[in-house]
């Protein structure tokens, strides 16, 4: 069964509220992907290697150490009068982008919105993951 690693969402400020929002969003996305995966893949979200800052991340090492076939990288960043949320679904080891979800919210999203945002991102990723898993596994003649 393929493994999807979810790295901690990055944030481009020192704002404690935005940091808490990004961390909760990461955890909610792990939960949503786990619930929605229906046994098609496993999810890892709390490994130390996934919690290091973006500049220290090595996607090859993550894939190797966690045996991950996919990784979700996310960013939460201020964009003029909004907060932009990006989530990248990437196939490993090729580091090929399968999809990028982009959401814009008011400057500081309301607490509690993390679950709604995680649900939307998960919904966009699930179908793409399922299709890619079928394609990759059938082209390689592998079972799940």
Residue pairs with C-beta under 8 A, 6 or more apart in sequence:
1 39
1 40
1 41
1 42
1 144
2 40
2 41
2 42
2 69
2 70
2 133
2 137
2 144
3 41
3 42
3 43
3 44
3 66
3 67
3 68
3 69
3 70
4 33
4 37
4 41
4 42
4 43
4 44
4 68
4 69
4 70
4 71
4 72
4 129
5 43
5 44
5 45
5 47
5 50
5 62
5 63
5 66
5 68
5 70
5 71
5 72
6 26
6 29
6 30
6 33
6 43
6 44
6 45
6 50
6 71
6 72
7 26
7 50
7 51
7 57
7 62
7 71
7 72
7 73
7 74
8 22
8 23
8 26
8 50
8 51
8 52
9 22
9 23
9 25
9 26
9 29
9 74
9 75
9 76
9 85
9 87
10 22
10 53
10 54
10 73
10 74
10 75
10 76
10 77
11 18
11 19
11 21
11 22
11 75
11 76
11 77
12 75
12 76
12 77
12 78
13 19
13 77
13 78
15 108
17 108
18 76
18 78
18 83
18 108
21 76
21 108
21 109
21 111
21 114
22 74
22 76
24 111
24 114
25 74
25 76
25 85
25 114
25 117
25 118
26 45
26 74
27 45
28 114
28 115
28 117
28 118
29 45
29 72
29 74
29 87
29 118
29 121
29 122
30 43
30 45
30 46
31 118
32 115
32 118
32 119
32 121
32 122
33 43
33 72
33 122
33 125
33 126
34 43
36 122
36 123
36 126
37 43
37 126
37 129
40 129
40 130
40 133
40 144
41 69
41 70
41 129
41 133
44 50
44 66
44 68
47 65
47 66
49 57
49 61
49 62
49 65
49 66
50 62
50 66
54 73
57 73
59 71
59 90
59 92
59 93
59 95
60 92
60 93
62 68
62 71
62 92
63 69
63 71
63 92
63 93
68 92
69 91
69 92
69 136
70 89
70 90
70 91
70 92
70 98
70 129
70 132
71 90
71 92
72 87
72 88
72 89
72 90
72 125
73 87
73 88
73 90
74 85
74 86
74 87
74 88
74 121
75 84
75 85
75 86
76 83
76 84
76 85
77 83
77 84
77 86
78 84
78 107
79 104
81 106
81 107
82 104
82 105
82 106
82 107
83 104
83 105
83 106
83 107
83 108
83 109
84 102
84 103
84 104
85 101
85 102
85 103
85 104
85 105
85 117
86 100
86 101
86 102
87 100
87 101
87 121
87 125
88 97
88 99
88 100
89 97
89 98
89 99
89 100
89 101
89 125
89 128
89 129
90 96
90 97
90 98
91 98
91 132
91 136
98 128
98 129
98 132
99 124
99 125
99 128
101 120
101 121
101 124
101 125
103 117
103 120
103 121
105 113
105 117
109 117
133 144
136 142
137 143
137 144
